[in-house]
Amino acid sequence: MKLIEVINAIAKLPDSDKVNIKGKFYTTVDKRLQVFRRTFGEDARVSTEVIYNDLERVVVKATITIYQDGQWREIGNDYAEEFRGQGMVNKTSALENCCTSAIG
């Protein structure tokens, strides 16, 4: 199955393609999406929906669907929440950061 290919390809990425966070190597969302797209091409959709967005907080839902057996099938979804005043990134880019977190 293609999804297993994606998981294995991400697991096999060299540490040089990852970010070192407190001594542990982390595959960033952009790298994971690159592998996902390389494998699925146009047979996949990654969508986000803003659930809540005000001056203090942002909540986003991400949904992943793939085209399989002649139809679109949802294979996963998740939510992320960010607070605009927490951390340098969220002070200027909370919505973008929240979308990326939800997709990740």
N, C-alpha and C positions, 0 to 999 in steps of 0.2 A: 504494500500500500504506500502511496506517495507520502502520506503524513509520517510514516515511520522513516522514510528516506530523509525527510526534513529534520526530524529529531536526531537521527544518526549523523547527518551532515553538520548540524550545529554542535553536537557533542565532539566531533572530530576537528573543529576549527582550532588552529594553532593559537597559543596564548598571545601571539603578536596581533591577533585579530580581536583580542578581548581587552577589557579595562581591568586594572588591578585595583581592587577596593579592599583595603585593610588585609592585604595578603592573599585574597581570594580572587581568582580571575572570573570575570563576569562578561557574558556575551550581551552586548547592547541590543536594544530593540531594533535599531536600524540594520545591524548585521543579521539578526534573526529574520527580519522581513526580507532581506536580500536573498537569503537561502530559500525561504518560503516561496518567493516570487520566481526564483530560478527553477524551482521544482514544479510549481503549479501554473505559472504563466498567467494567462487570462482566465483560467478555470478556478480563480479564487477571488473573493471580495473581502476587503477589510473596511469596515464602516464604523464610524463613531457617531454617537448621538449625545448632545449636551442635555443632561437631565436637569441640571441646576447651575445657574451662573449669576452671582451677584458680586458686590464689591468685596466680599469676605471669603467666599467659598465657591468652588467649582466641582461639579460631579459629572462624569462622562461614562457612558456605556460603550464598549467596543464589541463588535460582533464579527466573527470570522465564518464565512460560508465558502463551500467548494462545490464545483459542478461535477456531479458524479452520477452515473447511471441515468443520464438524461434529465437530471433535475438539480436544482440548487439545494444543498443541505447545510444547515448550520452545524458547525463542528465545535463551536465554543463562543462564550461571551463572558465578559467580566466588567466590573466597575472600578473606577478610581476616583479619589477625592483629594483635592489640594486646597490649601488655605493660602490666600494671596500674600499674607504677611510672613509666612514661614519660609525662610531660606532665600538666598539671592535669586534663584531662578524664578520662584513663584512671585516675586515682587514685580517682575516685568512680563513673565510668560506663563502664568498659572494655567491658562486654558490649553496651551500647547503642551505643557508638561503633563497635564492631566490626561490628554488624549494619548500621548505616548505611553504613559503608565497603564492606561486601560488596555491598550493594544498589547503591551508587553505581557 
